[in-house]
Amino acid sequence: MSKIVHPYAHRLIMLRDWKSRWFADPKKYVAYLKGDVLLREYLEKKLRGMYISSIEIERNQKMTRFIIKTSRPGLIIGRSGEGATKLKEDILKKMESLKLSKTEDFKLEIVEVANPEADAAIVAYMIAEGLEKRMPYRRVIKQIIEKVMAAPGVQGARIVLGGRLGGAEIARMEELKRGSIPLQTLRADIDFKRERATLTYGVIGIKVWIYRGKIFSKKPNTN
């Protein structure tokens, strides 16, 4: 059997923090965890096209906070904050429908990603967007990987596509790699994301690895 591990989970505590941060009574743990998963899926679907990097959820007895990281915060915030207000209301309605207990204070924070070409989630969506616009897949991944390698701090990148590439009858895989991707080095800052592009002839799977150098400090900047 192969020993493939998820690059994010492999580096938890050492380089990464959990995307859901809270303590719960054992009786409420399952409900909170299920709620977080469903809320994250709901927001990823709702905010698709807004270049979302990650959605983090923090809870305590008095406050619930959602932190949405994106390279284009203006798309979410909208004119004079109308978009953010509407999104906040939608999240509260979804929490109510999932029967999650409400806290006194609810906060929605939208954080800008300073270097989007070095973020695997944003890069994966850019590839999906190009494929859904019917652009040739080889040209898409070549252009994207050149942008990624030109971004500050990036030392390696790997892109894998799988599915009916170009509308072919038989599914296959296409891979493009630049630089190094030391997956087994725990102090290596490797960002990873899976994405899918939905086309008329089927779904194309996308995997992106981005290596941003080694981290030796205790509190790295993961943006």
C-alpha positions as CSV (number, residue, x, y, z in Angstrom):
1,M,0.0,0.0,0.0
2,S,1.1,3.5,-0.7
3,K,1.8,5.9,2.2
4,I,0.3,9.1,0.8
5,V,-0.8,11.6,3.4
6,H,-2.6,14.9,3.1
7,P,0.1,17.7,3.1
8,Y,-2.2,19.9,5.3
9,A,-3.0,17.2,7.9
10,H,0.6,16.0,7.9
11,R,1.8,19.4,9.2
12,L,-0.9,20.2,11.7
13,I,0.4,21.8,15.0
14,M,3.9,22.1,13.6
15,L,3.1,24.5,10.7
16,R,-0.7,24.6,10.4
17,D,-3.6,25.3,12.7
18,W,-7.0,23.7,12.6
19,K,-9.6,25.4,10.3
20,S,-12.2,25.0,13.1
21,R,-11.1,26.2,16.5
22,W,-13.4,25.6,19.5
23,F,-14.0,23.4,22.6
24,A,-17.4,21.7,23.1
25,D,-19.2,19.6,25.6
26,P,-18.8,15.9,24.4
27,K,-22.6,15.8,23.9
28,K,-22.4,18.8,21.5
29,Y,-19.3,17.8,19.6
30,V,-21.0,15.8,16.9
31,A,-23.5,18.6,16.2
32,Y,-20.8,21.2,16.1
33,L,-18.6,19.2,13.8
34,K,-21.4,18.4,11.4
35,G,-22.5,22.0,11.5
36,D,-19.0,23.2,10.6
37,V,-18.7,20.8,7.7
38,L,-22.1,21.7,6.3
39,L,-21.5,25.4,6.7
40,R,-18.2,25.3,5.0
41,E,-19.7,23.3,2.1
42,Y,-22.5,25.8,1.9
43,L,-20.2,28.8,1.8
44,E,-17.8,27.2,-0.7
45,K,-20.7,26.6,-3.0
46,K,-22.2,30.1,-2.4
47,L,-18.9,32.0,-2.8
48,R,-17.6,30.0,-5.8
49,G,-16.1,32.5,-8.2
50,M,-14.9,34.9,-5.5
51,Y,-11.4,33.4,-5.2
52,I,-11.8,31.9,-1.7
53,S,-8.6,30.6,-0.1
54,S,-10.0,29.2,3.1
55,I,-12.9,29.5,5.6
56,E,-12.1,29.3,9.3
57,I,-14.5,29.0,12.1
58,E,-13.9,30.0,15.8
59,R,-16.3,29.5,18.7
60,N,-16.4,30.2,22.4
61,Q,-19.3,30.6,24.8
62,K,-20.0,34.2,23.9
63,M,-18.8,34.5,20.3
64,T,-18.8,32.8,16.9
65,R,-16.4,34.1,14.3
66,F,-16.1,33.2,10.6
67,I,-12.9,34.2,8.9
68,I,-13.0,34.1,5.1
69,K,-9.7,34.6,3.2
70,T,-10.0,35.8,-0.3
71,S,-7.8,37.5,-2.9
72,R,-10.8,39.7,-4.0
73,P,-12.5,40.9,-0.8
74,G,-14.4,43.6,-2.7
75,L,-16.5,40.9,-4.5
76,I,-17.8,39.7,-1.1
77,I,-18.1,43.0,0.8
78,G,-19.9,44.8,-2.1
79,R,-20.9,48.4,-2.1
80,S,-20.8,50.0,1.3
81,G,-20.7,46.6,2.9
82,E,-24.1,45.3,1.6
83,G,-22.6,42.0,0.4
84,A,-21.0,41.3,3.8
85,T,-24.3,42.1,5.6
86,K,-26.3,39.8,3.4
87,L,-23.8,37.0,3.7
88,K,-23.8,37.4,7.5
89,E,-27.7,37.1,7.5
90,D,-27.4,34.0,5.2
91,I,-25.0,32.3,7.6
92,L,-27.2,32.9,10.6
93,K,-30.2,31.5,8.7
94,K,-28.2,28.4,7.8
95,M,-27.1,28.0,11.4
96,E,-30.7,28.2,12.5
97,S,-31.8,25.6,9.9
98,L,-29.0,23.3,11.1
99,K,-30.2,23.9,14.7
100,L,-26.8,25.2,15.9
101,S,-26.9,27.1,19.1
102,K,-26.5,30.9,18.6
103,T,-24.0,32.9,20.6
104,E,-24.5,36.5,21.8
105,D,-21.9,37.9,19.4
106,F,-21.5,36.8,15.7
107,K,-18.6,38.2,13.7
108,L,-17.8,37.8,10.0
109,E,-14.2,38.8,9.0
110,I,-13.1,39.0,5.4
111,V,-9.3,38.9,5.1
112,E,-7.4,39.7,1.9
113,V,-4.8,37.2,0.7
114,A,-1.7,39.3,-0.2
115,N,0.0,36.7,-2.6
116,P,-2.8,34.8,-4.4
117,E,-0.5,33.1,-6.9
118,A,1.2,31.3,-4.0
119,D,-2.1,30.0,-2.6
120,A,-3.1,26.5,-3.8
121,A,-6.9,27.0,-3.4
122,I,-6.9,30.2,-5.5
123,V,-4.6,28.7,-8.1
124,A,-6.8,25.5,-8.3
125,Y,-9.9,27.7,-8.9
126,M,-8.1,29.7,-11.6
127,I,-7.4,26.4,-13.4
128,A,-11.0,25.3,-13.0
129,E,-12.2,28.7,-14.4
130,G,-9.9,28.4,-17.4
131,L,-11.1,24.8,-18.2
132,E,-14.8,25.8,-17.8
133,K,-14.2,28.6,-20.3
134,R,-13.2,25.8,-22.8
135,M,-9.6,26.9,-23.0
136,P,-7.0,24.2,-24.0
137,Y,-6.0,22.5,-20.8
138,R,-2.3,22.4,-21.6
139,R,-2.2,26.1,-22.2
140,V,-4.1,26.8,-19.0
141,I,-1.7,24.8,-16.7
142,K,1.4,26.1,-18.5
143,Q,0.3,29.7,-18.0
144,I,-0.8,29.2,-14.4
145,I,2.4,27.3,-13.4
146,E,4.5,30.2,-14.8
147,K,2.5,32.7,-12.8
148,V,2.9,30.6,-9.7
149,M,6.7,30.2,-10.1
150,A,7.0,34.0,-10.7
151,A,5.3,34.7,-7.3
152,P,7.6,35.7,-4.4
153,G,8.6,32.9,-2.1
154,V,7.5,30.0,-4.3
155,Q,10.2,27.3,-4.9
156,G,8.1,24.6,-6.5
157,A,4.7,23.8,-8.0
158,R,2.9,20.7,-9.3
159,I,-0.4,20.5,-11.1
160,V,-2.3,17.3,-11.9
161,L,-5.4,17.1,-14.0
162,G,-7.5,13.9,-14.3
163,G,-10.6,13.1,-16.4
164,R,-11.8,13.3,-20.0
165,L,-9.2,15.9,-20.9
166,G,-10.1,17.7,-24.2
167,G,-13.3,15.7,-24.3
168,A,-11.5,12.4,-25.1
169,E,-13.5,9.2,-24.7
170,I,-11.0,7.7,-22.3
171,A,-10.1,9.5,-19.0
172,R,-6.4,10.1,-18.4
173,M,-4.0,12.2,-16.3
174,E,-1.8,15.2,-17.2
175,E,0.9,16.4,-14.9
176,L,3.1,19.5,-14.9
177,K,5.9,20.2,-12.4
178,R,8.4,22.9,-11.7
179,G,11.0,23.1,-9.0
180,S,10.9,20.8,-6.0
181,I,8.0,19.5,-3.8
182,P,9.5,17.8,-0.7
183,L,6.3,16.2,0.7
184,Q,8.1,14.2,3.5
185,T,9.9,17.2,4.9
186,L,7.7,18.3,7.8
187,R,9.1,21.9,8.0
188,A,8.5,22.4,4.2
189,D,5.6,24.9,3.8
190,I,3.5,23.0,1.2
191,D,0.0,24.2,0.3
192,F,-2.4,21.7,-1.3
193,K,-5.8,21.9,-2.7
194,R,-8.3,19.7,-4.7
195,E,-10.8,21.3,-7.1
196,R,-13.1,20.2,-9.8
197,A,-14.1,21.8,-13.1
198,T,-17.6,20.8,-14.3
199,L,-17.7,20.6,-18.1
200,T,-20.4,19.3,-20.5
201,Y,-18.7,16.0,-21.0
202,G,-17.8,15.3,-17.4
203,V,-15.9,16.5,-14.4
204,I,-12.1,17.2,-14.5
205,G,-10.3,16.7,-11.2
206,I,-7.6,19.2,-10.3
207,K,-4.8,18.9,-7.7
208,V,-2.3,21.7,-6.9
209,W,0.8,21.5,-4.7
210,I,2.8,24.7,-4.0
211,Y,6.1,24.7,-2.1
212,R,6.9,28.0,-0.4
213,G,10.2,27.2,1.3
214,K,11.1,25.8,4.7
215,I,9.8,27.3,8.0
216,F,11.8,27.3,11.1
217,S,10.0,29.9,13.2
218,K,7.2,28.8,15.7
219,K,4.5,31.1,14.4
220,P,4.7,31.2,10.5
221,N,2.6,33.5,8.3
222,T,0.5,30.9,6.4
223,N,-1.2,33.5,4.0
